[in-house]
Amino acid sequence: MYSGRCPKCGSATVYRRIGGVGEMKIHVRTSFISIPVPALAYVCTTCGYFEQYIDDPAKLAEVAQTWDRVPSNP
């Protein structure tokens, strides 16, 4: 969706907004305290496909230090 193309239908009718669904924030637990971070929402207006992402580099760095990494398959 970052490219402006929908991965489901291939349409170029992709739109985005921070907190796009009701000013939604995501609680990402990296310690005993969970602080909400804004969600960056993407939606395709052709097929309705929807994705959301954490748009906070500091929180992503915390996740990388505290969560278990999923091994990649070759």
Predicted model as a PDB file, atoms N, CA, C, CB and O in Angstrom, pLDDT in the B-factor column:
MODEL        1                                                                  
ATOM      1  N   MET A   1       0.832  -1.186   0.000  1.00 90.00           N  
ATOM      2  CA  MET A   1       0.000   0.000   0.000  1.00 90.00           C  
ATOM      3  C   MET A   1       0.881   1.255   0.000  1.00 90.00           C  
ATOM      4  CB  MET A   1      -0.949  -0.005   1.217  1.00 90.00           C  
ATOM      5  O   MET A   1       0.459   2.317  -0.457  1.00 90.00           O  
ATOM      6  N   TYR A   2       2.125   1.120   0.524  1.00 85.00           N  
ATOM      7  CA  TYR A   2       3.033   2.265   0.523  1.00 85.00           C  
ATOM      8  C   TYR A   2       3.251   2.813  -0.881  1.00 85.00           C  
ATOM      9  CB  TYR A   2       4.368   1.877   1.138  1.00 85.00           C  
ATOM     10  O   TYR A   2       3.474   4.011  -1.056  1.00 85.00           O  
ATOM     11  N   SER A   3       3.189   1.945  -1.873  1.00 92.00           N  
ATOM     12  CA  SER A   3       3.461   2.345  -3.255  1.00 92.00           C  
ATOM     13  C   SER A   3       2.274   3.039  -3.909  1.00 92.00           C  
ATOM     14  CB  SER A   3       3.850   1.137  -4.073  1.00 92.00           C  
ATOM     15  O   SER A   3       2.392   3.560  -5.018  1.00 92.00           O  
ATOM     16  N   GLY A   4       1.125   3.050  -3.226  1.00 94.00           N  
ATOM     17  CA  GLY A   4      -0.076   3.634  -3.819  1.00 94.00           C  
ATOM     18  C   GLY A   4      -0.902   2.631  -4.602  1.00 94.00           C  
ATOM     19  O   GLY A   4      -1.904   2.993  -5.220  1.00 94.00           O  
ATOM     20  N   ARG A   5      -0.482   1.360  -4.578  1.00 96.00           N  
ATOM     21  CA  ARG A   5      -1.221   0.282  -5.240  1.00 96.00           C  
ATOM     22  C   ARG A   5      -1.770  -0.677  -4.201  1.00 96.00           C  
ATOM     23  CB  ARG A   5      -0.321  -0.470  -6.246  1.00 96.00           C  
ATOM     24  O   ARG A   5      -1.089  -1.009  -3.231  1.00 96.00           O  
ATOM     25  N   CYS A   6      -2.985  -1.115  -4.402  1.00 96.00           N  
ATOM     26  CA  CYS A   6      -3.607  -2.077  -3.505  1.00 96.00           C  
ATOM     27  C   CYS A   6      -3.045  -3.470  -3.778  1.00 96.00           C  
ATOM     28  CB  CYS A   6      -5.145  -2.065  -3.669  1.00 96.00           C  
ATOM     29  O   CYS A   6      -3.039  -3.907  -4.929  1.00 96.00           O  
ATOM     30  N   PRO A   7      -2.570  -4.183  -2.747  1.00 95.00           N  
ATOM     31  CA  PRO A   7      -2.033  -5.526  -2.976  1.00 95.00           C  
ATOM     32  C   PRO A   7      -3.113  -6.561  -3.279  1.00 95.00           C  
ATOM     33  CB  PRO A   7      -1.243  -5.967  -1.774  1.00 95.00           C  
ATOM     34  O   PRO A   7      -2.799  -7.653  -3.752  1.00 95.00           O  
ATOM     35  N   LYS A   8      -4.371  -6.241  -3.016  1.00 97.00           N  
ATOM     36  CA  LYS A   8      -5.466  -7.182  -3.263  1.00 97.00           C  
ATOM     37  C   LYS A   8      -6.028  -7.068  -4.671  1.00 97.00           C  
ATOM     38  CB  LYS A   8      -6.572  -6.961  -2.261  1.00 97.00           C  
ATOM     39  O   LYS A   8      -6.168  -8.071  -5.372  1.00 97.00           O  
ATOM     40  N   CYS A   9      -6.359  -5.822  -5.094  1.00 97.00           N  
ATOM     41  CA  CYS A   9      -7.016  -5.673  -6.397  1.00 97.00           C  
ATOM     42  C   CYS A   9      -6.147  -4.955  -7.437  1.00 97.00           C  
ATOM     43  CB  CYS A   9      -8.314  -4.917  -6.224  1.00 97.00           C  
ATOM     44  O   CYS A   9      -6.509  -4.912  -8.613  1.00 97.00           O  
ATOM     45  N   GLY A  10      -5.002  -4.389  -7.017  1.00 96.00           N  
ATOM     46  CA  GLY A  10      -4.097  -3.730  -7.964  1.00 96.00           C  
ATOM     47  C   GLY A  10      -4.483  -2.304  -8.302  1.00 96.00           C  
ATOM     48  O   GLY A  10      -3.796  -1.653  -9.089  1.00 96.00           O  
ATOM     49  N   SER A  11      -5.558  -1.806  -7.731  1.00 97.00           N  
ATOM     50  CA  SER A  11      -6.030  -0.453  -8.019  1.00 97.00           C  
ATOM     51  C   SER A  11      -5.078   0.603  -7.442  1.00 97.00           C  
ATOM     52  CB  SER A  11      -7.446  -0.254  -7.453  1.00 97.00           C  
ATOM     53  O   SER A  11      -4.357   0.343  -6.478  1.00 97.00           O  
ATOM     54  N   ALA A  12      -5.088   1.784  -8.042  1.00 97.00           N  
ATOM     55  CA  ALA A  12      -4.282   2.906  -7.557  1.00 97.00           C  
ATOM     56  C   ALA A  12      -5.135   3.873  -6.732  1.00 97.00           C  
ATOM     57  CB  ALA A  12      -3.629   3.650  -8.740  1.00 97.00           C  
ATOM     58  O   ALA A  12      -4.786   5.047  -6.604  1.00 97.00           O  
ATOM     59  N   THR A  13      -6.233   3.398  -6.180  1.00 97.00           N  
ATOM     60  CA  THR A  13      -7.120   4.252  -5.384  1.00 97.00           C  
ATOM     61  C   THR A  13      -6.868   4.022  -3.897  1.00 97.00           C  
ATOM     62  CB  THR A  13      -8.606   3.975  -5.729  1.00 97.00           C  
ATOM     63  O   THR A  13      -7.778   3.658  -3.152  1.00 97.00           O  
ATOM     64  N   VAL A  14      -5.613   4.242  -3.469  1.00 97.00           N  
ATOM     65  CA  VAL A  14      -5.208   4.030  -2.077  1.00 97.00           C  
ATOM     66  C   VAL A  14      -5.067   5.378  -1.395  1.00 97.00           C  
ATOM     67  CB  VAL A  14      -3.876   3.226  -1.991  1.00 97.00           C  
ATOM     68  O   VAL A  14      -4.454   6.299  -1.935  1.00 97.00           O  
ATOM     69  N   TYR A  15      -5.642   5.487  -0.198  1.00 95.00           N  
ATOM     70  CA  TYR A  15      -5.592   6.723   0.590  1.00 95.00           C  
ATOM     71  C   TYR A  15      -5.072   6.393   1.982  1.00 95.00           C  
ATOM     72  CB  TYR A  15      -6.997   7.406   0.670  1.00 95.00           C  
ATOM     73  O   TYR A  15      -5.214   5.262   2.447  1.00 95.00           O  
ATOM     74  N   ARG A  16      -4.460   7.393   2.659  1.00 92.00           N  
ATOM     75  CA  ARG A  16      -3.921   7.154   3.994  1.00 92.00           C  
ATOM     76  C   ARG A  16      -4.186   8.333   4.914  1.00 92.00           C  
ATOM     77  CB  ARG A  16      -2.425   6.877   3.922  1.00 92.00           C  
ATOM     78  O   ARG A  16      -4.416   9.457   4.468  1.00 92.00           O  
ATOM     79  N   ARG A  17      -4.150   8.047   6.211  1.00 87.00           N  
ATOM     80  CA  ARG A  17      -4.306   9.099   7.223  1.00 87.00           C  
ATOM     81  C   ARG A  17      -3.812   8.555   8.564  1.00 87.00           C  
ATOM     82  CB  ARG A  17      -5.803   9.577   7.326  1.00 87.00           C  
ATOM     83  O   ARG A  17      -4.073   7.401   8.904  1.00 87.00           O  
ATOM     84  N   ILE A  18      -3.108   9.378   9.315  1.00 82.00           N  
ATOM     85  CA  ILE A  18      -2.729   9.005  10.673  1.00 82.00           C  
ATOM     86  C   ILE A  18      -3.993   9.007  11.516  1.00 82.00           C  
ATOM     87  CB  ILE A  18      -1.647   9.979  11.263  1.00 82.00           C  
ATOM     88  O   ILE A  18      -4.764   9.967  11.497  1.00 82.00           O  
ATOM     89  N   GLY A  19      -4.197   7.933  12.249  1.00 72.00           N  
ATOM     90  CA  GLY A  19      -5.402   7.801  13.061  1.00 72.00           C  
ATOM     91  C   GLY A  19      -6.655   7.757  12.217  1.00 72.00           C  
ATOM     92  O   GLY A  19      -7.710   8.226  12.644  1.00 72.00           O  
ATOM     93  N   GLY A  20      -6.553   7.201  11.027  1.00 69.00           N  
ATOM     94  CA  GLY A  20      -7.636   7.242  10.058  1.00 69.00           C  
ATOM     95  C   GLY A  20      -8.944   6.598  10.466  1.00 69.00           C  
ATOM     96  O   GLY A  20      -9.983   6.889   9.874  1.00 69.00           O  
ATOM     97  N   VAL A  21      -8.918   5.727  11.466  1.00 68.00           N  
ATOM     98  CA  VAL A  21     -10.154   5.087  11.892  1.00 68.00           C  
ATOM     99  C   VAL A  21     -10.471   5.571  13.301  1.00 68.00           C  
ATOM    100  CB  VAL A  21     -10.039   3.526  11.840  1.00 68.00           C  
ATOM    101  O   VAL A  21     -10.036   4.972  14.285  1.00 68.00           O  
ATOM    102  N   GLY A  22     -11.227   6.653  13.390  1.00 60.00           N  
ATOM    103  CA  GLY A  22     -11.629   7.175  14.687  1.00 60.00           C  
ATOM    104  C   GLY A  22     -10.483   7.609  15.577  1.00 60.00           C  
ATOM    105  O   GLY A  22     -10.509   7.375  16.785  1.00 60.00           O  
ATOM    106  N   GLU A  23      -9.476   8.240  14.991  1.00 60.00           N  
ATOM    107  CA  GLU A  23      -8.290   8.659  15.749  1.00 60.00           C  
ATOM    108  C   GLU A  23      -7.712   7.488  16.545  1.00 60.00           C  
ATOM    109  CB  GLU A  23      -8.641   9.826  16.700  1.00 60.00           C  
ATOM    110  O   GLU A  23      -7.288   7.646  17.690  1.00 60.00           O  
ATOM    111  N   MET A  24      -7.706   6.334  15.927  1.00 64.00           N  
ATOM    112  CA  MET A  24      -7.263   5.104  16.559  1.00 64.00           C  
ATOM    113  C   MET A  24      -5.791   5.164  16.945  1.00 64.00           C  
ATOM    114  CB  MET A  24      -7.509   3.931  15.639  1.00 64.00           C  
ATOM    115  O   MET A  24      -4.955   5.684  16.205  1.00 64.00           O  
ATOM    116  N   LYS A  25      -5.498   4.625  18.109  1.00 68.00           N  
ATOM    117  CA  LYS A  25      -4.122   4.434  18.546  1.00 68.00           C  
ATOM    118  C   LYS A  25      -3.960   2.964  18.903  1.00 68.00           C  
ATOM    119  CB  LYS A  25      -3.763   5.366  19.762  1.00 68.00           C  
ATOM    120  O   LYS A  25      -4.913   2.307  19.323  1.00 68.00           O  
ATOM    121  N   ILE A  26      -2.759   2.462  18.734  1.00 72.00           N  
ATOM    122  CA  ILE A  26      -2.468   1.063  18.991  1.00 72.00           C  
ATOM    123  C   ILE A  26      -1.656   0.960  20.275  1.00 72.00           C  
ATOM    124  CB  ILE A  26      -1.710   0.419  17.798  1.00 72.00           C  
ATOM    125  O   ILE A  26      -0.677   1.684  20.458  1.00 72.00           O  
ATOM    126  N   HIS A  27      -2.062   0.064  21.156  1.00 71.00           N  
ATOM    127  CA  HIS A  27      -1.290  -0.197  22.367  1.00 71.00           C  
ATOM    128  C   HIS A  27      -0.291  -1.298  22.053  1.00 71.00           C  
ATOM    129  CB  HIS A  27      -2.216  -0.596  23.569  1.00 71.00           C  
ATOM    130  O   HIS A  27      -0.680  -2.429  21.760  1.00 71.00           O  
ATOM    131  N   VAL A  28       0.996  -0.971  22.113  1.00 73.00           N  
ATOM    132  CA  VAL A  28       2.054  -1.933  21.822  1.00 73.00           C  
ATOM    133  C   VAL A  28       2.823  -2.160  23.114  1.00 73.00           C  
ATOM    134  CB  VAL A  28       3.002  -1.429  20.668  1.00 73.00           C  
ATOM    135  O   VAL A  28       3.556  -1.283  23.570  1.00 73.00           O  
ATOM    136  N   ARG A  29       2.657  -3.327  23.696  1.00 73.00           N  
ATOM    137  CA  ARG A  29       3.289  -3.610  24.975  1.00 73.00           C  
ATOM    138  C   ARG A  29       4.760  -3.964  24.774  1.00 73.00           C  
ATOM    139  CB  ARG A  29       2.557  -4.751  25.699  1.00 73.00           C  
ATOM    140  O   ARG A  29       5.094  -4.949  24.115  1.00 73.00           O  
ATOM    141  N   THR A  30       5.639  -3.129  25.361  1.00 76.00           N  
ATOM    142  CA  THR A  30       7.076  -3.402  25.345  1.00 76.00           C  
ATOM    143  C   THR A  30       7.643  -3.411  26.763  1.00 76.00           C  
ATOM    144  CB  THR A  30       7.812  -2.359  24.488  1.00 76.00           C  
ATOM    145  O   THR A  30       8.821  -3.709  26.954  1.00 76.00           O  
ATOM    146  N   SER A  31       6.810  -3.086  27.763  1.00 75.00           N  
ATOM    147  CA  SER A  31       7.186  -3.121  29.175  1.00 75.00           C  
ATOM    148  C   SER A  31       5.900  -3.269  29.985  1.00 75.00           C  
ATOM    149  CB  SER A  31       7.989  -1.826  29.599  1.00 75.00           C  
ATOM    150  O   SER A  31       4.856  -3.620  29.436  1.00 75.00           O  
ATOM    151  N   PHE A  32       5.974  -3.006  31.272  1.00 75.00           N  
ATOM    152  CA  PHE A  32       4.774  -3.112  32.109  1.00 75.00           C  
ATOM    153  C   PHE A  32       3.742  -2.056  31.761  1.00 75.00           C  
ATOM    154  CB  PHE A  32       5.145  -2.997  33.576  1.00 75.00           C  
ATOM    155  O   PHE A  32       2.545  -2.249  31.975  1.00 75.00           O  
ATOM    156  N   ILE A  33       4.209  -0.942  31.225  1.00 76.00           N  
ATOM    157  CA  ILE A  33       3.311   0.154  30.864  1.00 76.00           C  
ATOM    158  C   ILE A  33       3.137   0.156  29.350  1.00 76.00           C  
ATOM    159  CB  ILE A  33       3.860   1.532  31.368  1.00 76.00           C  
ATOM    160  O   ILE A  33       4.115   0.101  28.605  1.00 76.00           O  
ATOM    161  N   SER A  34       1.903   0.219  28.909  1.00 74.00           N  
ATOM    162  CA  SER A  34       1.596   0.240  27.478  1.00 74.00           C  
ATOM    163  C   SER A  34       1.111   1.645  27.113  1.00 74.00           C  
ATOM    164  CB  SER A  34       0.517  -0.846  27.109  1.00 74.00           C  
ATOM    165  O   SER A  34       0.044   2.076  27.550  1.00 74.00           O  
ATOM    166  N   ILE A  35       1.900   2.343  26.316  1.00 76.00           N  
ATOM    167  CA  ILE A  35       1.543   3.702  25.893  1.00 76.00           C  
ATOM    168  C   ILE A  35       1.026   3.632  24.455  1.00 76.00           C  
ATOM    169  CB  ILE A  35       2.777   4.683  26.007  1.00 76.00           C  
ATOM    170  O   ILE A  35       1.701   3.073  23.590  1.00 76.00           O  
ATOM    171  N   PRO A  36      -0.159   4.188  24.183  1.00 79.00           N  
ATOM    172  CA  PRO A  36      -0.698   4.117  22.826  1.00 79.00           C  
ATOM    173  C   PRO A  36       0.106   4.954  21.842  1.00 79.00           C  
ATOM    174  CB  PRO A  36      -2.142   4.568  22.816  1.00 79.00           C  
ATOM    175  O   PRO A  36       0.582   6.038  22.179  1.00 79.00           O  
ATOM    176  N   VAL A  37       0.252   4.446  20.631  1.00 82.00           N  
ATOM    177  CA  VAL A  37       0.935   5.169  19.552  1.00 82.00           C  
ATOM    178  C   VAL A  37      -0.037   5.327  18.388  1.00 82.00           C  
ATOM    179  CB  VAL A  37       2.239   4.418  19.096  1.00 82.00           C  
ATOM    180  O   VAL A  37      -0.911   4.483  18.190  1.00 82.00           O  
ATOM    181  N   PRO A  38       0.109   6.402  17.619  1.00 80.00           N  
ATOM    182  CA  PRO A  38      -0.794   6.611  16.486  1.00 80.00           C  
ATOM    183  C   PRO A  38      -0.651   5.511  15.434  1.00 80.00           C  
ATOM    184  CB  PRO A  38      -0.531   7.972  15.849  1.00 80.00           C  
ATOM    185  O   PRO A  38       0.437   4.983  15.208  1.00 80.00           O  
ATOM    186  N   ALA A  39      -1.764   5.185  14.805  1.00 82.00           N  
ATOM    187  CA  ALA A  39      -1.769   4.215  13.717  1.00 82.00           C  
ATOM    188  C   ALA A  39      -1.894   4.957  12.395  1.00 82.00           C  
ATOM    189  CB  ALA A  39      -2.923   3.189  13.886  1.00 82.00           C  
ATOM    190  O   ALA A  39      -2.710   5.868  12.262  1.00 82.00           O  
ATOM    191  N   LEU A  40      -1.081   4.565  11.418  1.00 86.00           N  
ATOM    192  CA  LEU A  40      -1.165   5.100  10.070  1.00 86.00           C  
ATOM    193  C   LEU A  40      -2.029   4.127   9.278  1.00 86.00           C  
ATOM    194  CB  LEU A  40       0.266   5.291   9.415  1.00 86.00           C  
ATOM    195  O   LEU A  40      -1.642   2.977   9.069  1.00 86.00           O  
ATOM    196  N   ALA A  41      -3.197   4.583   8.838  1.00 89.00           N  
ATOM    197  CA  ALA A  41      -4.159   3.716   8.162  1.00 89.00           C  
ATOM    198  C   ALA A  41      -4.136   3.934   6.656  1.00 89.00           C  
ATOM    199  CB  ALA A  41      -5.566   3.959   8.703  1.00 89.00           C  
ATOM    200  O   ALA A  41      -4.050   5.065   6.180  1.00 89.00           O  
ATOM    201  N   TYR A  42      -4.215   2.830   5.915  1.00 93.00           N  
ATOM    202  CA  TYR A  42      -4.308   2.841   4.453  1.00 93.00           C  
ATOM    203  C   TYR A  42      -5.590   2.125   4.067  1.00 93.00           C  
ATOM    204  CB  TYR A  42      -3.056   2.164   3.784  1.00 93.00           C  
ATOM    205  O   TYR A  42      -5.928   1.101   4.660  1.00 93.00           O  
ATOM    206  N   VAL A  43      -6.311   2.654   3.075  1.00 94.00           N  
ATOM    207  CA  VAL A  43      -7.513   1.981   2.596  1.00 94.00           C  
ATOM    208  C   VAL A  43      -7.607   2.118   1.079  1.00 94.00           C  
ATOM    209  CB  VAL A  43      -8.777   2.561   3.277  1.00 94.00           C  
ATOM    210  O   VAL A  43      -7.295   3.169   0.520  1.00 94.00           O  
ATOM    211  N   CYS A  44      -8.041   1.043   0.422  1.00 96.00           N  
ATOM    212  CA  CYS A  44      -8.300   1.065  -1.014  1.00 96.00           C  
ATOM    213  C   CYS A  44      -9.788   1.350  -1.193  1.00 96.00           C  
ATOM    214  CB  CYS A  44      -7.879  -0.295  -1.708  1.00 96.00           C  
ATOM    215  O   CYS A  44     -10.630   0.611  -0.685  1.00 96.00           O  
ATOM    216  N   THR A  45     -10.105   2.405  -1.904  1.00 97.00           N  
ATOM    217  CA  THR A  45     -11.513   2.762  -2.088  1.00 97.00           C  
ATOM    218  C   THR A  45     -12.170   1.987  -3.221  1.00 97.00           C  
ATOM    219  CB  THR A  45     -11.638   4.243  -2.353  1.00 97.00           C  
ATOM    220  O   THR A  45     -13.357   2.174  -3.490  1.00 97.00           O  
ATOM    221  N   THR A  46     -11.418   1.120  -3.888  1.00 97.00           N  
ATOM    222  CA  THR A  46     -12.015   0.263  -4.916  1.00 97.00           C  
ATOM    223  C   THR A  46     -12.556  -1.025  -4.303  1.00 97.00           C  
ATOM    224  CB  THR A  46     -10.983  -0.064  -6.009  1.00 97.00           C  
ATOM    225  O   THR A  46     -13.705  -1.396  -4.539  1.00 97.00           O  
ATOM    226  N   CYS A  47     -11.718  -1.707  -3.511  1.00 97.00           N  
ATOM    227  CA  CYS A  47     -12.146  -2.996  -2.960  1.00 97.00           C  
ATOM    228  C   CYS A  47     -12.359  -2.963  -1.450  1.00 97.00           C  
ATOM    229  CB  CYS A  47     -11.130  -4.054  -3.295  1.00 97.00           C  
ATOM    230  O   CYS A  47     -12.919  -3.907  -0.893  1.00 97.00           O  
ATOM    231  N   GLY A  48     -11.927  -1.900  -0.776  1.00 95.00           N  
ATOM    232  CA  GLY A  48     -12.123  -1.788   0.661  1.00 95.00           C  
ATOM    233  C   GLY A  48     -11.017  -2.399   1.502  1.00 95.00           C  
ATOM    234  O   GLY A  48     -11.108  -2.409   2.730  1.00 95.00           O  
ATOM    235  N   TYR A  49      -9.976  -2.909   0.861  1.00 96.00           N  
ATOM    236  CA  TYR A  49      -8.867  -3.492   1.623  1.00 96.00           C  
ATOM    237  C   TYR A  49      -8.269  -2.424   2.530  1.00 96.00           C  
ATOM    238  CB  TYR A  49      -7.778  -4.080   0.672  1.00 96.00           C  
ATOM    239  O   TYR A  49      -8.138  -1.267   2.131  1.00 96.00           O  
ATOM    240  N   PHE A  50      -7.900  -2.819   3.770  1.00 93.00           N  
ATOM    241  CA  PHE A  50      -7.458  -1.878   4.784  1.00 93.00           C  
ATOM    242  C   PHE A  50      -6.237  -2.433   5.502  1.00 93.00           C  
ATOM    243  CB  PHE A  50      -8.589  -1.581   5.785  1.00 93.00           C  
ATOM    244  O   PHE A  50      -6.198  -3.614   5.846  1.00 93.00           O  
ATOM    245  N   GLU A  51      -5.239  -1.584   5.729  1.00 91.00           N  
ATOM    246  CA  GLU A  51      -4.061  -1.940   6.515  1.00 91.00           C  
ATOM    247  C   GLU A  51      -3.755  -0.787   7.454  1.00 91.00           C  
ATOM    248  CB  GLU A  51      -2.835  -2.261   5.599  1.00 91.00           C  
ATOM    249  O   GLU A  51      -4.094   0.363   7.176  1.00 91.00           O  
ATOM    250  N   GLN A  52      -3.103  -1.108   8.580  1.00 88.00           N  
ATOM    251  CA  GLN A  52      -2.633  -0.042   9.452  1.00 88.00           C  
ATOM    252  C   GLN A  52      -1.234  -0.372   9.949  1.00 88.00           C  
ATOM    253  CB  GLN A  52      -3.600   0.168  10.638  1.00 88.00           C  
ATOM    254  O   GLN A  52      -0.862  -1.538  10.085  1.00 88.00           O  
ATOM    255  N   TYR A  53      -0.475   0.669  10.216  1.00 88.00           N  
ATOM    256  CA  TYR A  53       0.926   0.539  10.593  1.00 88.00           C  
ATOM    257  C   TYR A  53       1.239   1.453  11.758  1.00 88.00           C  
ATOM    258  CB  TYR A  53       1.842   0.853   9.407  1.00 88.00           C  
ATOM    259  O   TYR A  53       0.591   2.484  11.941  1.00 88.00           O  
ATOM    260  N   ILE A  54       2.232   1.076  12.543  1.00 86.00           N  
ATOM    261  CA  ILE A  54       2.738   1.956  13.590  1.00 86.00           C  
ATOM    262  C   ILE A  54       3.674   2.947  12.921  1.00 86.00           C  
ATOM    263  CB  ILE A  54       3.467   1.152  14.735  1.00 86.00           C  
ATOM    264  O   ILE A  54       4.582   2.559  12.186  1.00 86.00           O  
ATOM    265  N   ASP A  55       3.447   4.233  13.179  1.00 83.00           N  
ATOM    266  CA  ASP A  55       4.228   5.297  12.540  1.00 83.00           C  
ATOM    267  C   ASP A  55       5.057   6.040  13.586  1.00 83.00           C  
ATOM    268  CB  ASP A  55       3.299   6.285  11.788  1.00 83.00           C  
ATOM    269  O   ASP A  55       5.059   7.270  13.627  1.00 83.00           O  
ATOM    270  N   ASP A  56       5.761   5.281  14.431  1.00 85.00           N  
ATOM    271  CA  ASP A  56       6.560   5.851  15.512  1.00 85.00           C  
ATOM    272  C   ASP A  56       7.897   5.104  15.562  1.00 85.00           C  
ATOM    273  CB  ASP A  56       5.804   5.758  16.890  1.00 85.00           C  
ATOM    274  O   ASP A  56       7.969   4.011  16.122  1.00 85.00           O  
ATOM    275  N   PRO A  57       8.957   5.682  14.982  1.00 89.00           N  
ATOM    276  CA  PRO A  57      10.257   4.995  14.933  1.00 89.00           C  
ATOM    277  C   PRO A  57      10.783   4.577  16.309  1.00 89.00           C  
ATOM    278  CB  PRO A  57      11.275   5.888  14.269  1.00 89.00           C  
ATOM    279  O   PRO A  57      11.395   3.516  16.432  1.00 89.00           O  
ATOM    280  N   ALA A  58      10.557   5.385  17.338  1.00 87.00           N  
ATOM    281  CA  ALA A  58      11.031   5.036  18.685  1.00 87.00           C  
ATOM    282  C   ALA A  58      10.321   3.788  19.201  1.00 87.00           C  
ATOM    283  CB  ALA A  58      10.809   6.213  19.661  1.00 87.00           C  
ATOM    284  O   ALA A  58      10.959   2.919  19.797  1.00 87.00           O  
ATOM    285  N   LYS A  59       9.015   3.687  18.981  1.00 86.00           N  
ATOM    286  CA  LYS A  59       8.259   2.517  19.428  1.00 86.00           C  
ATOM    287  C   LYS A  59       8.675   1.279  18.646  1.00 86.00           C  
ATOM    288  CB  LYS A  59       6.749   2.757  19.276  1.00 86.00           C  
ATOM    289  O   LYS A  59       8.761   0.190  19.213  1.00 86.00           O  
ATOM    290  N   LEU A  60       8.932   1.435  17.355  1.00 90.00           N  
ATOM    291  CA  LEU A  60       9.394   0.300  16.548  1.00 90.00           C  
ATOM    292  C   LEU A  60      10.748  -0.198  17.040  1.00 90.00           C  
ATOM    293  CB  LEU A  60       9.484   0.694  15.061  1.00 90.00           C  
ATOM    294  O   LEU A  60      10.993  -1.405  17.051  1.00 90.00           O  
ATOM    295  N   ALA A  61      11.633   0.716  17.449  1.00 91.00           N  
ATOM    296  CA  ALA A  61      12.931   0.330  18.000  1.00 91.00           C  
ATOM    297  C   ALA A  61      12.758  -0.427  19.315  1.00 91.00           C  
ATOM    298  CB  ALA A  61      13.814   1.569  18.214  1.00 91.00           C  
ATOM    299  O   ALA A  61      13.479  -1.390  19.572  1.00 91.00           O  
ATOM    300  N   GLU A  62      11.804   0.002  20.153  1.00 88.00           N  
ATOM    301  CA  GLU A  62      11.490  -0.707  21.395  1.00 88.00           C  
ATOM    302  C   GLU A  62      11.015  -2.128  21.114  1.00 88.00           C  
ATOM    303  CB  GLU A  62      10.423   0.053  22.189  1.00 88.00           C  
ATOM    304  O   GLU A  62      11.435  -3.078  21.775  1.00 88.00           O  
ATOM    305  N   VAL A  63      10.142  -2.259  20.132  1.00 88.00           N  
ATOM    306  CA  VAL A  63       9.631  -3.580  19.760  1.00 88.00           C  
ATOM    307  C   VAL A  63      10.788  -4.481  19.331  1.00 88.00           C  
ATOM    308  CB  VAL A  63       8.580  -3.464  18.620  1.00 88.00           C  
ATOM    309  O   VAL A  63      10.845  -5.647  19.722  1.00 88.00           O  
ATOM    310  N   ALA A  64      11.703  -3.947  18.536  1.00 92.00           N  
ATOM    311  CA  ALA A  64      12.842  -4.737  18.054  1.00 92.00           C  
ATOM    312  C   ALA A  64      13.725  -5.216  19.209  1.00 92.00           C  
ATOM    313  CB  ALA A  64      13.678  -3.911  17.067  1.00 92.00           C  
ATOM    314  O   ALA A  64      14.377  -6.255  19.104  1.00 92.00           O  
ATOM    315  N   GLN A  65      13.745  -4.466  20.298  1.00 91.00           N  
ATOM    316  CA  GLN A  65      14.567  -4.847  21.451  1.00 91.00           C  
ATOM    317  C   GLN A  65      13.852  -5.780  22.420  1.00 91.00           C  
ATOM    318  CB  GLN A  65      15.010  -3.614  22.187  1.00 91.00           C  
ATOM    319  O   GLN A  65      14.514  -6.511  23.157  1.00 91.00           O  
ATOM    320  N   THR A  66      12.518  -5.777  22.443  1.00 90.00           N  
ATOM    321  CA  THR A  66      11.802  -6.516  23.480  1.00 90.00           C  
ATOM    322  C   THR A  66      10.948  -7.682  22.981  1.00 90.00           C  
ATOM    323  CB  THR A  66      10.937  -5.581  24.219  1.00 90.00           C  
ATOM    324  O   THR A  66      10.619  -8.566  23.772  1.00 90.00           O  
ATOM    325  N   TRP A  67      10.586  -7.715  21.723  1.00 89.00           N  
ATOM    326  CA  TRP A  67       9.769  -8.801  21.184  1.00 89.00           C  
ATOM    327  C   TRP A  67      10.655  -9.886  20.585  1.00 89.00           C  
ATOM    328  CB  TRP A  67       8.787  -8.269  20.124  1.00 89.00           C  
ATOM    329  O   TRP A  67      11.820  -9.641  20.270  1.00 89.00           O  
ATOM    330  N   ASP A  68      10.097 -11.092  20.427  1.00 90.00           N  
ATOM    331  CA  ASP A  68      10.822 -12.183  19.769  1.00 90.00           C  
ATOM    332  C   ASP A  68      10.745 -12.001  18.265  1.00 90.00           C  
ATOM    333  CB  ASP A  68      10.249 -13.567  20.180  1.00 90.00           C  
ATOM    334  O   ASP A  68       9.669 -11.771  17.712  1.00 90.00           O  
ATOM    335  N   ARG A  69      11.890 -12.103  17.607  1.00 92.00           N  
ATOM    336  CA  ARG A  69      11.930 -11.960  16.161  1.00 92.00           C  
ATOM    337  C   ARG A  69      11.468 -13.251  15.483  1.00 92.00           C  
ATOM    338  CB  ARG A  69      13.348 -11.586  15.698  1.00 92.00           C  
ATOM    339  O   ARG A  69      11.820 -14.350  15.910  1.00 92.00           O  
ATOM    340  N   VAL A  70      10.688 -13.101  14.440  1.00 91.00           N  
ATOM    341  CA  VAL A  70      10.218 -14.244  13.664  1.00 91.00           C  
ATOM    342  C   VAL A  70      11.293 -14.595  12.641  1.00 91.00           C  
ATOM    343  CB  VAL A  70       8.847 -13.937  12.965  1.00 91.00           C  
ATOM    344  O   VAL A  70      11.693 -13.733  11.859  1.00 91.00           O  
ATOM    345  N   PRO A  71      11.768 -15.835  12.627  1.00 92.00           N  
ATOM    346  CA  PRO A  71      12.796 -16.209  11.657  1.00 92.00           C  
ATOM    347  C   PRO A  71      12.254 -16.166  10.241  1.00 92.00           C  
ATOM    348  CB  PRO A  71      13.340 -17.600  11.964  1.00 92.00           C  
ATOM    349  O   PRO A  71      11.111 -16.549   9.990  1.00 92.00           O  
ATOM    350  N   SER A  72      13.072 -15.702   9.329  1.00 91.00           N  
ATOM    351  CA  SER A  72      12.639 -15.659   7.920  1.00 91.00           C  
ATOM    352  C   SER A  72      12.941 -16.996   7.267  1.00 91.00           C  
ATOM    353  CB  SER A  72      13.345 -14.499   7.143  1.00 91.00           C  
ATOM    354  O   SER A  72      13.934 -17.655   7.575  1.00 91.00           O  
ATOM    355  N   ASN A  73      12.054 -17.377   6.358  1.00 85.00           N  
ATOM    356  CA  ASN A  73      12.255 -18.606   5.599  1.00 85.00           C  
ATOM    357  C   ASN A  73      12.908 -18.260   4.269  1.00 85.00           C  
ATOM    358  CB  ASN A  73      10.912 -19.358   5.378  1.00 85.00           C  
ATOM    359  O   ASN A  73      12.463 -17.346   3.575  1.00 85.00           O  
ATOM    360  N   PRO A  74      13.958 -18.987   3.914  1.00 74.00           N  
ATOM    361  CA  PRO A  74      14.641 -18.687   2.627  1.00 74.00           C  
ATOM    362  C   PRO A  74      13.791 -18.974   1.427  1.00 74.00           C  
ATOM    363  CB  PRO A  74      15.914 -19.477   2.510  1.00 74.00           C  
ATOM    364  O   PRO A  74      14.232 -18.772   0.295  1.00 74.00           O  
TER     365      PRO A  74                                                      
ENDMDL                                                                          
END                                                                             
